[in-house]
């Protein structure tokens, strides 16, 4: 398992969005993070629990609700090893309070879960904190992945320009 956790993600697992100063922010989507955790630890080899949820602010303006929520999540492996981290989300200009809370809570818990999972290793997103890796991956194009499974995660290098983590 340790070797699998040290492997870096291929570009097909990484998403990006506009960031500050015209740059890009690279991230691992929540569903991909969960899928990778299930593959590495087994679907019943890990769990997560909400340790804390804090309402940071609520604004009401012209009938619209905006709020911010932080969440602390603990990810625990079957052997008792765990990591905790914080996530944050906001909902702006929602029609009602229920929609605002639902959106922000789900996003904050997902963010915290991804951050806690990444503490286990590169293949769960920690590689995205390596600036050299992010520069390299930003220049690569994602190669479409055919859904293949193997018993262990393998990094394959079909060319010098792409890295694929086959599942």
Z-matrix of the N, CA and C atoms (Angstrom, degrees):
N
C 1 1.453
C 2 1.530 1 110.48
N 3 1.321 2 117.30 1 -39.05
C 4 1.457 3 120.99 2 -178.93
C 5 1.518 4 112.39 3 -58.97
N 6 1.324 5 116.60 4 -41.04
C 7 1.470 6 120.10 5 179.24
C 8 1.522 7 110.53 6 -64.24
N 9 1.325 8 117.04 7 -39.98
C 10 1.466 9 120.32 8 178.55
C 11 1.519 10 111.18 9 -64.65
N 12 1.311 11 117.59 10 -38.29
C 13 1.462 12 121.25 11 -178.32
C 14 1.529 13 112.07 12 -70.59
N 15 1.332 14 117.76 13 -23.28
C 16 1.471 15 120.84 14 179.38
C 17 1.528 16 112.82 15 -81.41
N 18 1.320 17 117.72 16 -15.98
C 19 1.464 18 121.07 17 -177.24
C 20 1.526 19 110.85 18 -71.34
N 21 1.319 20 115.13 19 142.59
C 22 1.464 21 120.01 20 179.19
C 23 1.522 22 110.49 21 -87.98
N 24 1.322 23 114.50 22 153.41
C 25 1.460 24 120.85 23 -178.90
C 26 1.519 25 111.47 24 -75.98
N 27 1.325 26 115.82 25 147.03
C 28 1.442 27 121.23 26 172.60
C 29 1.524 28 110.25 27 -81.91
N 30 1.320 29 117.70 28 165.43
C 31 1.467 30 121.00 29 -175.48
C 32 1.522 31 114.43 30 -62.86
N 33 1.323 32 118.01 31 -22.80
C 34 1.465 33 120.05 32 -179.53
C 35 1.525 34 112.53 33 -70.66
N 36 1.314 35 117.75 34 -13.59
C 37 1.459 36 121.14 35 178.66
C 38 1.531 37 112.62 36 -94.48
N 39 1.306 38 116.70 37 -11.10
C 40 1.462 39 121.25 38 -170.37
C 41 1.519 40 110.38 39 -105.88
N 42 1.319 41 115.49 40 132.68
C 43 1.462 42 122.34 41 176.31
C 44 1.520 43 108.20 42 -108.61
N 45 1.330 44 116.11 43 163.52
C 46 1.462 45 119.76 44 177.71
C 47 1.519 46 109.41 45 -141.19
N 48 1.327 47 113.67 46 158.83
C 49 1.458 48 121.52 47 175.95
C 50 1.518 49 107.10 48 -146.52
N 51 1.333 50 116.89 49 161.29
C 52 1.466 51 118.71 50 178.01
C 53 1.528 52 111.07 51 -60.16
N 54 1.314 53 115.34 52 140.08
C 55 1.457 54 120.95 53 -179.39
C 56 1.514 55 110.96 54 -121.04
N 57 1.315 56 116.57 55 -175.65
C 58 1.457 57 120.80 56 -179.00
C 59 1.528 58 111.91 57 -63.57
N 60 1.306 59 115.45 58 146.24
C 61 1.462 60 120.82 59 176.98
C 62 1.511 61 114.30 60 67.91
N 63 1.321 62 117.66 61 22.58
C 64 1.462 63 120.83 62 178.65
C 65 1.512 64 114.02 63 80.96
N 66 1.327 65 118.06 64 2.74
C 67 1.459 66 121.26 65 178.93
C 68 1.514 67 111.89 66 -83.36
N 69 1.327 68 115.14 67 -170.58
C 70 1.459 69 121.63 68 178.04
C 71 1.515 70 109.53 69 -118.39
N 72 1.314 71 115.56 70 148.46
C 73 1.452 72 122.73 71 171.89
C 74 1.521 73 106.60 72 -111.48
N 75 1.325 74 116.23 73 125.47
C 76 1.461 75 121.35 74 179.57
C 77 1.522 76 109.17 75 -99.80
N 78 1.336 77 116.72 76 140.40
C 79 1.455 78 120.81 77 -177.36
C 80 1.523 79 110.87 78 -153.22
N 81 1.323 80 114.30 79 164.26
C 82 1.451 81 122.60 80 176.21
C 83 1.523 82 107.34 81 -105.16
N 84 1.321 83 117.32 82 123.64
C 85 1.462 84 120.68 83 -178.82
C 86 1.533 85 109.97 84 -65.62
N 87 1.331 86 115.36 85 151.36
C 88 1.458 87 121.46 86 -176.75
C 89 1.515 88 113.84 87 -56.35
N 90 1.325 89 117.90 88 -45.25
C 91 1.466 90 120.02 89 -177.86
C 92 1.522 91 111.19 90 -67.13
N 93 1.337 92 117.23 91 -32.74
C 94 1.464 93 119.81 92 177.86
C 95 1.527 94 110.61 93 -70.30
N 96 1.312 95 116.08 94 -38.62
C 97 1.453 96 121.20 95 177.63
C 98 1.531 97 110.41 96 -61.31
N 99 1.316 98 116.53 97 -45.07
C 100 1.468 99 121.48 98 178.39
C 101 1.524 100 110.76 99 -64.40
N 102 1.318 101 116.84 100 -43.62
C 103 1.463 102 120.99 101 179.25
C 104 1.531 103 110.65 102 -60.64
N 105 1.322 104 116.90 103 -44.64
C 106 1.462 105 120.15 104 179.74
C 107 1.530 106 111.23 105 -65.43
N 108 1.327 107 117.08 106 -41.11
C 109 1.472 108 120.19 107 177.72
C 110 1.526 109 110.38 108 -61.34
N 111 1.325 110 117.11 109 -41.68
C 112 1.471 111 120.62 110 177.54
C 113 1.521 112 111.25 111 -62.83
N 114 1.320 113 117.15 112 -39.44
C 115 1.462 114 121.14 113 179.96
C 116 1.523 115 111.18 114 -68.94
N 117 1.320 116 117.37 115 -41.43
C 118 1.463 117 121.26 116 -175.26
C 119 1.528 118 111.77 117 -78.62
N 120 1.336 119 117.01 118 -47.71
C 121 1.465 120 121.27 119 -174.76
C 122 1.529 121 112.98 120 -95.39
N 123 1.319 122 117.58 121 -15.34
C 124 1.458 123 122.09 122 -172.24
C 125 1.516 124 108.95 123 91.87
N 126 1.327 125 116.98 124 148.03
C 127 1.463 126 119.84 125 -175.08
C 128 1.529 127 111.75 126 -61.49
N 129 1.325 128 117.04 127 -26.59
C 130 1.465 129 119.86 128 178.36
C 131 1.527 130 111.92 129 -111.64
N 132 1.323 131 116.12 130 19.71
C 133 1.461 132 120.72 131 -178.98
C 134 1.513 133 113.60 132 -98.78
N 135 1.325 134 116.32 133 1.48
C 136 1.461 135 120.03 134 179.95
C 137 1.521 136 109.07 135 -154.74
N 138 1.302 137 115.73 136 160.65
C 139 1.463 138 121.17 137 175.45
C 140 1.523 139 108.45 138 -149.95
N 141 1.309 140 115.35 139 166.62
C 142 1.463 141 118.79 140 174.76
C 143 1.521 142 108.69 141 -136.23
N 144 1.324 143 114.37 142 150.26
C 145 1.461 144 120.07 143 178.90
C 146 1.518 145 109.18 144 -140.74
N 147 1.321 146 114.38 145 149.42
C 148 1.463 147 120.70 146 179.13
C 149 1.527 148 107.28 147 -84.11
N 150 1.311 149 116.10 148 120.85
C 151 1.462 150 122.42 149 178.96
C 152 1.523 151 109.95 150 -87.14
N 153 1.344 152 116.67 151 -39.58
C 154 1.463 153 120.85 152 -177.43
C 155 1.525 154 109.85 153 -158.40
N 156 1.321 155 115.58 154 145.00
C 157 1.465 156 122.38 155 169.70
C 158 1.522 157 106.62 156 -131.07
N 159 1.336 158 115.64 157 129.87
C 160 1.462 159 120.90 158 -178.09
C 161 1.524 160 109.69 159 -125.56
N 162 1.302 161 115.50 160 129.07
C 163 1.458 162 121.24 161 173.66
C 164 1.526 163 107.18 162 -81.91
N 165 1.316 164 116.84 163 116.64
C 166 1.460 165 121.14 164 -175.73
C 167 1.522 166 112.83 165 -88.33
N 168 1.319 167 117.49 166 -37.43
C 169 1.466 168 120.17 167 177.14
C 170 1.518 169 110.30 168 -161.37
N 171 1.308 170 116.04 169 156.33
C 172 1.469 171 123.47 170 172.00
C 173 1.513 172 106.98 171 -138.62
N 174 1.323 173 115.92 172 128.87
C 175 1.465 174 121.77 173 175.06
C 176 1.519 175 108.51 174 -124.69
N 177 1.330 176 115.82 175 136.09
C 178 1.457 177 121.57 176 173.69
C 179 1.516 178 106.94 177 -117.08
N 180 1.331 179 114.87 178 126.32
C 181 1.453 180 119.52 179 -177.89
C 182 1.530 181 109.29 180 -144.11
N 183 1.311 182 116.33 181 116.16
C 184 1.464 183 122.62 182 179.00
C 185 1.528 184 111.94 183 52.54
N 186 1.316 185 116.12 184 44.48
C 187 1.460 186 121.38 185 177.04
C 188 1.517 187 114.82 186 79.48
N 189 1.308 188 119.10 187 1.27
C 190 1.468 189 122.80 188 179.09
C 191 1.523 190 108.95 189 -105.93
N 192 1.320 191 115.19 190 146.19
C 193 1.467 192 122.31 191 -178.55
C 194 1.525 193 109.64 192 -109.94
N 195 1.320 194 116.31 193 132.89
C 196 1.468 195 122.61 194 171.39
C 197 1.516 196 107.17 195 -127.31
N 198 1.339 197 116.92 196 138.84
C 199 1.457 198 120.14 197 179.62
C 200 1.513 199 110.75 198 -154.03
N 201 1.323 200 114.89 199 160.76
C 202 1.455 201 122.21 200 177.60
C 203 1.510 202 110.06 201 -128.89
N 204 1.310 203 116.44 202 139.00
C 205 1.466 204 122.40 203 -176.74
C 206 1.528 205 109.27 204 -134.46
N 207 1.332 206 116.19 205 137.96
C 208 1.462 207 120.87 206 170.99
C 209 1.528 208 108.08 207 -112.44
N 210 1.318 209 115.64 208 148.09
C 211 1.464 210 121.27 209 -179.38
C 212 1.524 211 109.03 210 -135.83
N 213 1.312 212 116.44 211 142.50
C 214 1.459 213 122.63 212 172.25
C 215 1.523 214 106.44 213 -111.80
N 216 1.341 215 115.72 214 127.63
C 217 1.460 216 122.08 215 -178.69
C 218 1.524 217 108.93 216 -123.53
N 219 1.328 218 115.01 217 141.82
C 220 1.463 219 122.11 218 174.77
C 221 1.521 220 107.90 219 -110.38
N 222 1.331 221 115.89 220 127.65
C 223 1.463 222 122.08 221 172.95
C 224 1.522 223 106.47 222 -105.35
N 225 1.335 224 115.74 223 122.96
C 226 1.459 225 122.30 224 -176.40
C 227 1.521 226 109.65 225 -119.00
N 228 1.325 227 115.41 226 131.20
C 229 1.456 228 120.48 227 175.54
C 230 1.527 229 109.60 228 -87.05
N 231 1.311 230 114.86 229 164.38
C 232 1.464 231 121.26 230 -177.79
C 233 1.533 232 112.23 231 -55.99
N 234 1.350 233 116.83 232 -32.01
C 235 1.466 234 119.93 233 -179.14
C 236 1.533 235 113.37 234 -83.08
N 237 1.339 236 117.41 235 1.99
C 238 1.460 237 121.43 236 177.90
C 239 1.519 238 114.86 237 97.47
N 240 1.324 239 117.17 238 -11.70
C 241 1.464 240 120.65 239 176.09
C 242 1.520 241 108.71 240 -63.44
N 243 1.325 242 117.10 241 139.64
C 244 1.460 243 118.88 242 179.17
C 245 1.521 244 112.20 243 -146.94
N 246 1.310 245 114.82 244 159.90
C 247 1.467 246 124.04 245 171.74
C 248 1.519 247 107.29 246 -136.20
N 249 1.329 248 115.23 247 143.89
C 250 1.466 249 121.81 248 175.00
C 251 1.520 250 108.79 249 -120.39
N 252 1.325 251 115.46 250 151.03
C 253 1.461 252 119.96 251 173.99
C 254 1.514 253 109.05 252 -157.15
N 255 1.313 254 114.41 253 168.38
C 256 1.464 255 121.50 254 -177.54
C 257 1.524 256 109.88 255 -106.31
N 258 1.315 257 115.94 256 146.38
C 259 1.456 258 122.51 257 174.51
C 260 1.513 259 108.51 258 -130.23
N 261 1.304 260 115.49 259 159.79
C 262 1.461 261 120.02 260 -178.09
C 263 1.522 262 109.47 261 -139.52
N 264 1.319 263 115.52 262 147.15
C 265 1.466 264 120.82 263 175.51
C 266 1.518 265 108.86 264 -154.57
N 267 1.320 266 114.03 265 157.39
C 268 1.456 267 119.75 266 176.00
C 269 1.514 268 109.11 267 -137.15
N 270 1.294 269 115.10 268 155.86
C 271 1.468 270 122.27 269 175.35
C 272 1.518 271 105.66 270 -126.08
N 273 1.306 272 116.65 271 126.90
C 274 1.457 273 120.48 272 -177.32
C 275 1.517 274 110.93 273 -116.53
N 276 1.328 275 114.47 274 138.71
C 277 1.460 276 122.77 275 172.74
C 278 1.530 277 113.65 276 54.15
N 279 1.327 278 115.66 277 43.22
C 280 1.467 279 120.39 278 177.39
C 281 1.525 280 109.74 279 -80.39
N 282 1.320 281 116.36 280 151.76
C 283 1.471 282 121.02 281 -177.26
C 284 1.515 283 113.35 282 -68.46
N 285 1.348 284 115.72 283 -33.82
C 286 1.465 285 117.69 284 179.40
C 287 1.521 286 110.18 285 -144.21
N 288 1.307 287 114.37 286 165.86
C 289 1.456 288 121.47 287 -175.65
C 290 1.528 289 111.92 288 -63.81
N 291 1.318 290 116.93 289 -39.28
C 292 1.466 291 120.68 290 179.98
C 293 1.520 292 112.03 291 -60.07
N 294 1.332 293 117.29 292 -45.98
C 295 1.461 294 120.97 293 178.76
C 296 1.521 295 111.16 294 -62.33
N 297 1.327 296 115.45 295 -41.34
C 298 1.463 297 120.04 296 -178.81
C 299 1.528 298 110.84 297 -63.19
N 300 1.345 299 116.66 298 -47.70
C 301 1.458 300 120.10 299 -179.72
C 302 1.523 301 111.66 300 -65.14
N 303 1.319 302 117.40 301 -42.95
C 304 1.461 303 120.54 302 -179.65
C 305 1.526 304 111.14 303 -59.32
N 306 1.317 305 116.47 304 -49.30
C 307 1.464 306 121.42 305 -178.94
C 308 1.522 307 111.07 306 -60.75
N 309 1.321 308 117.02 307 -52.36
C 310 1.463 309 120.68 308 -175.08
C 311 1.531 310 112.27 309 -67.15
N 312 1.325 311 118.07 310 -41.07
C 313 1.470 312 119.93 311 179.80
C 314 1.524 313 111.39 312 -63.33
N 315 1.334 314 116.90 313 -47.26
C 316 1.463 315 120.16 314 -179.72
C 317 1.520 316 111.06 315 -60.52
N 318 1.319 317 116.54 316 -45.36
C 319 1.465 318 119.96 317 -178.37
C 320 1.525 319 111.83 318 -67.41
N 321 1.328 320 117.91 319 -39.29
C 322 1.467 321 120.88 320 179.38
C 323 1.524 322 110.96 321 -65.60
N 324 1.335 323 117.07 322 -41.49
C 325 1.467 324 120.79 323 179.42
C 326 1.528 325 109.88 324 -67.89
N 327 1.318 326 118.15 325 -41.22
C 328 1.467 327 121.14 326 177.03
C 329 1.519 328 110.41 327 -61.82
N 330 1.328 329 117.16 328 -45.35
C 331 1.461 330 121.50 329 179.46
C 332 1.529 331 110.47 330 -60.65
N 333 1.321 332 117.53 331 -46.34
C 334 1.464 333 121.37 332 179.98
C 335 1.531 334 111.35 333 -64.38
N 336 1.324 335 117.09 334 -38.61
C 337 1.467 336 121.13 335 179.14
C 338 1.522 337 110.44 336 -64.24
N 339 1.334 338 116.80 337 -45.92
C 340 1.469 339 120.57 338 177.97
C 341 1.522 340 110.72 339 -60.27
N 342 1.325 341 116.80 340 -42.69
C 343 1.463 342 120.55 341 -179.04
C 344 1.531 343 111.38 342 -66.91
N 345 1.320 344 117.75 343 -37.96
C 346 1.465 345 120.64 344 177.40
C 347 1.531 346 110.64 345 -68.98
N 348 1.325 347 117.38 346 -40.63
C 349 1.463 348 120.54 347 178.42
C 350 1.525 349 111.62 348 -63.77
N 351 1.318 350 117.29 349 -39.48
C 352 1.466 351 119.53 350 -177.03
C 353 1.518 352 111.91 351 -62.44
N 354 1.331 353 117.92 352 -23.18
C 355 1.462 354 120.98 353 178.30
C 356 1.528 355 111.85 354 -66.53
N 357 1.328 356 118.03 355 -15.89
C 358 1.462 357 120.93 356 178.39
C 359 1.525 358 112.36 357 -80.15
N 360 1.337 359 118.44 358 -20.44
C 361 1.464 360 118.22 359 176.85
C 362 1.509 361 115.09 360 156.51
N 363 1.324 362 114.04 361 175.84
C 364 1.458 363 122.85 362 -176.59
C 365 1.521 364 113.52 363 -57.38
N 366 1.320 365 117.54 364 -41.92
C 367 1.463 366 120.03 365 -174.20
C 368 1.525 367 112.37 366 -72.29
N 369 1.329 368 117.59 367 -5.96
C 370 1.465 369 121.19 368 174.51
C 371 1.531 370 110.87 369 -111.19
N 372 1.321 371 116.31 370 18.78
C 373 1.454 372 120.60 371 171.99
C 374 1.511 373 116.31 372 112.62
N 375 1.320 374 119.01 373 -8.36
C 376 1.458 375 119.69 374 -178.43
C 377 1.525 376 112.28 375 -64.58
N 378 1.332 377 116.81 376 -26.97
C 379 1.469 378 120.65 377 178.92
C 380 1.531 379 111.84 378 -60.94
N 381 1.324 380 117.61 379 -21.12
C 382 1.465 381 120.91 380 -179.49
C 383 1.530 382 112.21 381 -73.16
N 384 1.324 383 117.23 382 -6.95
C 385 1.466 384 121.88 383 175.96
C 386 1.525 385 111.49 384 -94.49
N 387 1.330 386 117.23 385 -0.82
C 388 1.458 387 123.48 386 177.51
C 389 1.528 388 107.81 387 -93.82
N 390 1.335 389 117.21 388 109.60
C 391 1.467 390 121.56 389 -174.48
C 392 1.522 391 112.67 390 -61.10
N 393 1.333 392 117.82 391 -38.45
C 394 1.468 393 120.24 392 178.88
C 395 1.521 394 111.12 393 -65.34
N 396 1.321 395 116.67 394 -41.55
C 397 1.458 396 121.19 395 178.38
C 398 1.533 397 110.27 396 -63.21
N 399 1.322 398 117.03 397 -44.06
C 400 1.468 399 121.17 398 -178.72
C 401 1.529 400 110.29 399 -63.79
N 402 1.310 401 117.93 400 -38.66
C 403 1.482 402 120.24 401 176.63
C 404 1.523 403 110.20 402 -61.82
N 405 1.333 404 115.56 403 -45.32
C 406 1.463 405 120.47 404 -178.45
C 407 1.530 406 110.48 405 -65.29
N 408 1.307 407 117.15 406 -45.95
C 409 1.462 408 121.36 407 -176.65
C 410 1.524 409 110.91 408 -68.70
N 411 1.339 410 117.00 409 -29.82
C 412 1.460 411 121.10 410 178.74
C 413 1.517 412 113.13 411 -65.87
N 414 1.327 413 116.41 412 -24.00
C 415 1.474 414 120.75 413 179.09
C 416 1.524 415 112.36 414 -89.10
N 417 1.331 416 116.92 415 -11.09
C 418 1.468 417 120.60 416 -178.34
C 419 1.512 418 110.59 417 -89.31
N 420 1.302 419 115.00 418 155.32
C 421 1.461 420 118.96 419 172.18
C 422 1.523 421 107.86 420 -105.74
N 423 1.301 422 114.69 421 143.89
C 424 1.463 423 119.67 422 -179.86
C 425 1.515 424 109.56 423 -70.69
N 426 1.300 425 115.65 424 133.07
C 427 1.454 426 121.95 425 176.94
C 428 1.520 427 106.95 426 -93.50
N 429 1.339 428 117.86 427 128.67
C 430 1.468 429 118.15 428 178.61
C 431 1.522 430 110.42 429 -55.87
N 432 1.306 431 115.05 430 136.35
C 433 1.457 432 120.52 431 -177.23
C 434 1.521 433 109.57 432 -104.11
N 435 1.319 434 115.95 433 125.19
C 436 1.444 435 119.76 434 169.48
C 437 1.515 436 105.75 435 -79.25
N 438 1.283 437 117.56 436 139.11
C 439 1.455 438 120.22 437 -175.84
C 440 1.516 439 109.90 438 -73.63
N 441 1.326 440 114.06 439 95.65
C 442 1.462 441 122.11 440 176.36
C 443 1.503 442 107.58 441 -116.87
N 444 1.269 443 115.80 442 147.13
C 445 1.458 444 120.53 443 177.45
C 446 1.517 445 108.93 444 -122.49
N 447 1.280 446 114.60 445 146.26
C 448 1.461 447 119.72 446 170.27
C 449 1.524 448 106.85 447 -137.48
N 450 1.298 449 117.27 448 166.26
C 451 1.461 450 119.95 449 -174.96
C 452 1.519 451 112.84 450 -68.68
N 453 1.306 452 117.34 451 -28.53
C 454 1.463 453 119.28 452 177.25
C 455 1.520 454 108.34 453 -129.67
N 456 1.316 455 116.08 454 151.05
C 457 1.459 456 120.96 455 178.42
C 458 1.524 457 108.21 456 -68.65
N 459 1.306 458 115.28 457 136.12
C 460 1.455 459 119.78 458 178.62
C 461 1.515 460 108.41 459 -133.10
N 462 1.303 461 115.84 460 135.12
C 463 1.454 462 119.34 461 171.21
C 464 1.517 463 106.57 462 -89.13
N 465 1.298 464 115.78 463 125.16
C 466 1.449 465 121.00 464 178.21
C 467 1.522 466 107.88 465 -112.54
N 468 1.299 467 117.00 466 142.76
C 469 1.452 468 121.05 467 179.94
C 470 1.525 469 108.56 468 -118.53
N 471 1.367 470 117.11 469 81.31
C 472 1.455 471 119.34 470 -178.21
C 473 1.517 472 112.60 471 -66.78
N 474 1.323 473 117.36 472 -25.42
C 475 1.455 474 121.21 473 174.43
C 476 1.514 475 107.55 474 -151.08
N 477 1.305 476 117.33 475 171.45
C 478 1.462 477 120.20 476 179.48
C 479 1.516 478 111.86 477 -71.23
N 480 1.334 479 117.85 478 -15.06
C 481 1.450 480 121.31 479 -174.63
C 482 1.519 481 114.42 480 -97.59
N 483 1.312 482 118.69 481 -5.25
C 484 1.451 483 118.81 482 -177.36
C 485 1.518 484 111.23 483 -139.76
N 486 1.308 485 114.87 484 148.54
C 487 1.453 486 123.05 485 176.68
C 488 1.514 487 106.59 486 -126.44
N 489 1.306 488 118.04 487 131.47
C 490 1.463 489 120.90 488 -178.06
C 491 1.516 490 108.44 489 -127.00
N 492 1.313 491 116.35 490 133.24
C 493 1.456 492 121.99 491 171.05
C 494 1.510 493 106.02 492 -102.52
N 495 1.341 494 116.83 493 105.16
C 496 1.464 495 120.35 494 -178.41
C 497 1.501 496 109.87 495 -83.00
N 498 1.309 497 115.23 496 134.26
C 499 1.466 498 120.68 497 175.62
C 500 1.510 499 108.54 498 -116.20
